[in-house]
Amino acid sequence: MAIEQTFLMVKPDGVERQVVGDIVDRFERRGFVMKGAKLMVIPKELAEKHYAEHAERPFFGELVDFITSGPVFAMVWEGENVIKLARTMMGATKPEESNPGTIRGDYATTVSHNIIHGSDSLASAEREIGLFFGEDLV
Ligand code: IDP
């Protein structure tokens, strides 16, 4: 299995609830390495690009409004199989399917405010890292 990089982001609800430290701690304990991180308010244009695959969905406007509503903590993490393992650690999108012990399973009860984003494929990871960090990684 190759060493990969993935894009993770604590959403505005997670920053507001002050769970950034816990989330960083989980990925460090698992053995992944942080390669980039920044606290930022996402400009609307970047949010629309990031979520472009959902542009036709009825919740797109709500999604963009929410993700731009306050600071997010954007990160790049590196390690073996990190894209898939990070998704497992995050838990499922729907709250009724996210198991206790996962980030969403421990903190979220609604699909719209679900604490964390993580790339779902190698192509998404490359695209999202490029959008948020460009070459700006250690
Ligand atoms: P993911 O974040 O687990 O990859 P996606 O299906 O890519 O899930 O959806 C992106 C985000 O859109 C979700 O994390 C969630 O916050 C939001 N979302 C998904 N479905 C709904 C919905 O039905 N209503 C409101 N927001 C939704």
Residues whose N, C-alpha, C, O or C-beta is under 5 A from the ligand:
A	BS01	IDP	F59 L63 T93 V111 S112 N114 I116 G118
